[in-house]
């Protein structure tokens, strides 16, 4: 994300399409991991809440 920020604030400030593509490419793996592991994440939060 820092690289994308530096890219958009320097000489290529008009390349919003490239910036948006980079942001989607950077966010896609995080969203995919969340979707695949959603049950484990919710289960872990529930167990931690019950144990105290």
Beta strands, then each sheet from edge to edge (+ up, - down):
end
